[in-house]
């Protein structure tokens, strides 16, 4: 019997394989993003995106805490903790998810409504929960590999800032602060995560698992935009999901946000 | 049929019930602690305590991350995160668990050996794992209630600092820095945790569950000292556990610690 060839890919080939997953499957290719960045979204489509993307943003620190809860190496925990600090921020200042609520307010939504998660599409919730569970339950290498969609994020954030500023009145440096911050935060995270994955995927089996994890994560992101397209571009809004006119701010835009997450 | 009386205890009575659990069951009453604080422990008994207590200390940030991974309220996550910051500290400075390794070094142990967890008693590991799982799986109220052994900690830490300084040559402000810091850190944490439990245990059923959680936690702490007594005071050391002479520092005490967690 001749054994199959199980030699791992070279570091460069494996890195290229991960990059190609982004080229082929990252959600910058989704028609909803082309519509959003091209200025073709209605105000309500933008609001639906802000409401549903909150569900993803707000679960990211829980995902990172689930990962940290499995790390026996204190130094790795210390490094990973900065992701939670970026998103949650301090008790007073808040962080990325509070900046997301500034975007919610800029598009006329009540930030408390958005933070409540009421009206999020069930398909969004399922996709996000699947990601949190994946990171909690799967091997550490797979969990880190799933985070590597951040390799592709700076490009989409730069496109988004440019597209939104060009096409929408609500867009300014305050409302888009979330994306501006992610340009630098994501770069720091991906540098660590990519090195970790390239270092630890030292067999073909682990490389395959890491590539599958990254593919899974692109599915998590893509599924959210499919749900958004179905619910708000095609207008097949499922029961219980946000309807235009709901959750609008009663305060003037620019007023102090109170009681927000 | 007459329904049973399920009215909750008053806030004061419930608080008193929690305090009594500490009076009756907290591990300050364990003979090992009386022996340790009274200066009757041999050097090897102290070392066994330092090695095994590391297992508990080093899992506390994982326990707190598991708790955070279940918190949907960003503000609660931000507040709870300070516990991880206290124990893990920053990438360069470290925190409580690195201060624990300073104690390890002061009693002649190699901090890398202690940090490796090799030689920890299986019963210690089981007790600590049971606590981490409890916090990951049980209702949030029970998880917070289990942390309330911290109500009783400042007293034992003060007794310990006094007893160790009086009786042991290794004890000084550097080696005991862990306990000195906990005097203030634990007070801040317990104030928040106690208020949370008193506020949220609003039915008799929840009060019973919270009291059971705190009782469980006292068991977790007590079981670790029973294992220590059995293994090192009685000398019935189980297979694979640390033996005197193992894991000793090759460096002079006071030399720079390198490569420690």
Interface residues (C-beta under 8 A of the other chain):
Chain A: X58 X61 X62 X63 X65 X66 X67 X68 X69 X70 X71 X72 X73 X74 X75 X77 X78 X79 X81 X84 X85 X88 X89 X90 X91 X94 X97 X98 X115 X117 X132 X136 X261
Chain B: X58 X61 X62 X63 X65 X66 X67 X68 X69 X70 X71 X72 X73 X74 X75 X77 X78 X79 X81 X84 X85 X88 X89 X90 X91 X94 X97 X98 X115 X117 X132 X136 X261
